[in-house]
Every structure is written in structure tokens, then in C-alpha cells.
Amino acid sequence: MSRIAVVGGHGNVARHLLVELRRTPHDAVALVRREEYRDELERRGAEVRLLDIEAADAAAFAEAFEGCDVVVFAAGGGPDGNIERKRTVDLEGSLKSIEGARLAGVRRFVQVSAIGVDDPLPDDTSDVWRAYVEAKRDADAALRASDLDWTILRPGRLTDDPATGHVHLGPNAARGDVTRADVAAVIAAVIDVDATIGQQWDLVGGDVPVHDAVRRG
């Protein structure tokens, strides 16, 4: 049994993940910045620890990871049009999580990114979208360059449709939609499969059961 620290523990994917982890032998630790989230997340089966991703330094991240065996970075600045938060949350939050994991002695790290962030951007790309893509791209590059046991998942366009239990997972998937619930199921599945270490996969809806897709890679 492992204890899983979920950075961005009140996010849309993260809340599905907390429910998924209840179906496993693992314990979830939701890291959030607001005390008001505690009751909801405890009902989802998580231990709640307070962590302000933007204000905290790497040492505070390491303290928040105490007693954990896995870090899942599932935080995002959200669709609020705030360019600065794409840097402070999506990039710097990831960088501090990586360093915090190293300081805390946590080897296993799973990061939720986005499909296609290494692709060149058109000249007419909006400033907000460019900031988001570049933040995710640079966070992934930093994780790949680390000595952690990492897995990077790059979902397509996220939807709130019910889970299908079936996905397409691979290094170069065509762009497509995927439910947040299915993304959460994949995160929960890769934690226990050592063959996923060092893998960066696109993740979209498909016809392969989640656990089979994870094992096929």
C-alpha cells in the first residue's frame, strides 16, 4: 500500500482520482490551499493537507509530501485567462513539486500535462493559450530531465462526460476528447505498473480497457 500525494487536490481530475484511489489499496493525500475544501475531500476518502502552490517554496512541498510514496501533479491554473498563473501554477508548481519530491525522498512522480504541447504554435495563437502550452511543455521537460521515476500523461480535450473505462494511450495519439474520469482511472492504474516509468503518453478516448491500455503502453 502506498500513500499518494495529489498536488492540486481539488481540481476536476484530482477529485475523480481521489474516488479512484478508494478502489485501490492506496491512501490519498489531497494537497489544497483552502481549508474550506477539507470536508468535501475527506468525504472522497482523502487526507487533506494545506499547501499554497504559488506561495510555498520547495521545502514546504517536501514537508507536505512527508510520509508519501508517490506524487501526482494534477494542478492547473484553470481557464481564467490569467497568463501569470499559467507560469506560477502549471510550471513553477510542477518545478517545486519535483524538487519537493526529491527533498522528501519520494521517487515516483506522475504528471498530468496536455496533448501536443511540444508542437509548434501558430503565429495567431492567443497569449493565454501560448503561456499555458509553454508552461506544460517546460514542466514536462524538467520532469524528464530529473532523476525521478516519472510518468507523463498528456490528455486530449477534457470533458465531464461519464467514465467509459476505455482509452487510447500511446506516444503519438491523434488529438481527441477524453473524460476527466477516464484520465483519473489511468493515473490510478499507472502508479502500480513499473513499466510506465520513463513513459510519456498521449491519452484520448478509445476502445481499450484502461488497465489493458496501461500495460500495453
C-alpha positions as CSV (number, residue, x, y, z in Angstrom):
1,M,0.0,0.0,0.0
2,S,1.3,3.5,-0.9
3,R,0.3,7.0,0.1
4,I,-0.4,9.2,-2.9
5,A,0.1,12.9,-2.6
6,V,-2.1,14.7,-5.1
7,V,-1.0,18.3,-5.9
8,G,-4.0,20.3,-6.9
9,G,-6.2,18.0,-4.9
10,H,-9.4,20.0,-5.5
11,G,-9.1,20.0,-9.3
12,N,-11.6,18.4,-11.6
13,V,-9.3,15.4,-12.5
14,A,-8.0,15.2,-8.9
15,R,-11.4,14.8,-7.4
16,H,-12.1,11.9,-9.7
17,L,-8.7,10.5,-8.8
18,L,-9.5,10.5,-5.1
19,V,-12.5,8.4,-5.7
20,E,-10.5,6.0,-8.0
21,L,-7.9,5.6,-5.3
22,R,-10.5,4.5,-2.8
23,R,-10.9,1.4,-5.0
24,T,-7.2,0.5,-4.6
25,P,-5.1,-0.4,-1.6
26,H,-3.6,3.1,-1.6
27,D,-4.3,6.1,0.6
28,A,-4.8,9.6,-1.0
29,V,-3.4,12.8,0.4
30,A,-5.1,15.9,-1.2
31,L,-2.9,19.0,-1.2
32,V,-5.1,22.1,-1.4
33,R,-4.7,25.8,-0.5
34,R,-8.1,26.3,1.1
35,E,-9.4,24.9,4.4
36,E,-12.9,25.1,3.0
37,Y,-12.2,22.1,0.7
38,R,-11.5,19.8,3.6
39,D,-15.0,18.3,4.3
40,E,-15.6,17.6,0.6
41,L,-12.3,15.9,0.0
42,E,-12.4,13.9,3.2
43,R,-15.8,12.5,2.1
44,R,-14.0,11.4,-1.0
45,G,-11.6,9.4,1.2
46,A,-8.6,11.7,1.2
47,E,-6.4,13.0,4.0
48,V,-6.2,16.8,3.5
49,R,-3.1,18.9,3.9
50,L,-2.8,22.6,3.2
51,L,-0.4,23.8,0.6
52,D,-0.5,27.0,-1.4
53,I,1.2,26.0,-4.7
54,E,2.0,29.6,-5.6
55,A,3.2,30.9,-2.3
56,A,5.0,27.8,-0.9
57,D,8.7,27.0,-1.6
58,A,10.1,23.6,-2.5
59,A,10.9,22.9,1.2
60,A,7.2,23.4,2.1
61,F,6.3,21.0,-0.7
62,A,8.7,18.5,0.7
63,E,7.1,18.9,4.1
64,A,3.6,18.4,2.6
65,F,4.9,15.1,0.9
66,E,6.1,13.7,4.3
67,G,5.1,10.0,4.6
68,C,4.0,9.8,0.9
69,D,5.4,7.3,-1.6
70,V,4.1,8.9,-4.9
71,V,3.4,12.4,-6.1
72,V,0.8,13.1,-8.7
73,F,0.9,16.6,-10.1
74,A,-2.6,17.4,-11.3
75,A,-2.7,21.1,-10.7
76,G,-3.5,23.8,-13.3
77,G,-4.1,27.5,-13.4
78,G,-7.6,27.0,-14.9
79,P,-9.3,28.6,-17.8
80,D,-9.4,32.1,-16.2
81,G,-7.4,33.9,-18.8
82,N,-4.7,34.7,-16.3
83,I,-1.3,34.4,-18.1
84,E,0.7,34.8,-14.9
85,R,-1.0,31.8,-13.2
86,K,0.0,29.6,-16.1
87,R,3.6,30.2,-15.0
88,T,3.1,30.2,-11.2
89,V,0.9,27.1,-11.1
90,D,1.4,25.0,-14.3
91,L,5.2,25.5,-14.5
92,E,6.5,26.7,-11.1
93,G,4.1,24.4,-9.2
94,S,5.5,21.5,-11.1
95,L,9.1,22.5,-10.6
96,K,8.6,22.9,-6.9
97,S,6.8,19.6,-6.7
98,I,9.7,17.9,-8.5
99,E,12.2,19.5,-6.1
100,G,10.0,18.8,-3.1
101,A,9.7,15.1,-4.1
102,R,13.5,14.9,-4.3
103,L,13.9,16.6,-0.9
104,A,11.3,14.3,0.7
105,G,12.9,11.2,-0.8
106,V,9.8,10.4,-3.0
107,R,10.9,8.7,-6.2
108,R,7.6,8.0,-8.0
109,F,6.1,11.1,-9.8
110,V,3.1,11.1,-12.2
111,Q,2.4,14.4,-14.1
112,V,-0.8,15.4,-15.9
113,S,0.1,17.5,-18.9
114,A,-1.7,18.2,-22.2
115,I,-1.6,16.7,-25.6
116,G,0.6,18.3,-28.3
117,V,2.5,20.8,-26.1
118,D,5.7,20.1,-27.9
119,D,4.2,21.0,-31.3
120,P,5.0,24.5,-32.8
121,L,2.3,27.0,-32.1
122,P,0.7,29.0,-35.0
123,D,1.5,32.7,-35.2
124,D,-2.1,33.7,-34.3
125,T,-2.1,31.7,-31.0
126,S,-3.6,33.7,-28.2
127,D,-1.2,34.9,-25.5
128,V,-3.1,32.9,-22.8
129,W,-3.0,29.6,-24.7
130,R,0.7,30.1,-25.6
131,A,1.5,30.7,-21.9
132,Y,-0.4,27.5,-21.0
133,V,1.2,25.3,-23.7
134,E,4.7,26.6,-22.9
135,A,4.2,26.1,-19.2
136,K,3.2,22.5,-19.7
137,R,6.0,21.9,-22.2
138,D,8.6,23.2,-19.9
139,A,7.3,21.4,-16.9
140,D,7.4,18.1,-18.8
141,A,10.9,18.8,-19.9
142,A,12.0,19.5,-16.4
143,L,10.5,16.2,-15.1
144,R,12.1,14.2,-17.9
145,A,15.4,15.7,-17.0
146,S,15.0,14.8,-13.3
147,D,16.2,11.5,-11.8
148,L,12.7,10.7,-10.5
149,D,10.7,7.6,-11.6
150,W,8.4,9.7,-13.7
151,T,5.4,9.1,-16.0
152,I,3.8,11.9,-18.0
153,L,0.2,11.7,-19.2
154,R,-0.9,14.1,-21.9
155,P,-4.7,14.1,-22.2
156,G,-6.6,15.5,-25.1
157,R,-9.6,17.9,-24.6
158,L,-11.1,17.1,-21.3
159,T,-14.8,16.5,-20.9
160,D,-17.2,15.9,-18.0
161,D,-18.9,13.0,-19.6
162,P,-19.3,9.8,-17.6
163,A,-16.3,7.5,-17.5
164,T,-16.1,5.0,-20.3
165,G,-13.4,2.8,-18.9
166,H,-11.8,2.7,-22.3
167,V,-9.0,4.9,-23.7
168,H,-6.2,5.1,-26.3
169,L,-2.8,5.6,-24.8
170,G,0.4,6.0,-26.7
171,P,3.4,8.2,-27.5
172,N,1.7,9.8,-30.6
173,A,-2.1,9.7,-30.4
174,A,-4.3,11.7,-32.7
175,R,-5.9,14.6,-30.9
176,G,-9.3,13.8,-29.4
177,D,-11.5,14.1,-26.3
178,V,-11.2,12.1,-23.1
179,T,-13.3,12.2,-20.0
180,R,-11.8,13.5,-16.8
181,A,-12.9,10.4,-15.0
182,D,-11.0,8.2,-17.5
183,V,-7.9,10.3,-17.0
184,A,-8.2,9.7,-13.3
185,A,-8.5,6.0,-13.9
186,V,-5.4,6.0,-16.0
187,I,-3.4,7.9,-13.3
188,A,-4.5,5.4,-10.7
189,A,-3.5,2.5,-12.9
190,V,0.0,3.7,-13.9
191,I,1.0,4.1,-10.3
192,D,1.2,0.3,-9.9
193,V,2.9,-0.5,-13.2
194,D,6.6,-0.2,-13.1
195,A,6.8,-0.4,-16.9
196,T,5.2,3.0,-17.1
197,I,8.2,4.7,-15.5
198,G,10.0,6.8,-18.1
199,Q,7.0,6.9,-20.4
200,Q,5.3,10.0,-21.8
201,W,1.9,9.1,-23.3
202,D,-0.9,10.9,-25.1
203,L,-4.3,10.0,-23.7
204,V,-7.6,10.2,-25.5
205,G,-10.8,8.3,-25.7
206,G,-10.5,4.9,-27.3
207,D,-11.7,1.3,-27.2
208,V,-9.1,-0.4,-25.0
209,P,-9.9,-1.0,-21.3
210,V,-7.8,1.2,-19.1
211,H,-5.7,-1.5,-17.4
212,D,-5.0,-3.2,-20.7
213,A,-4.0,0.2,-22.3
214,V,-1.6,0.9,-19.4
215,R,0.0,-2.4,-19.7
216,R,0.4,-2.2,-23.5
217,G,1.7,1.4,-23.4
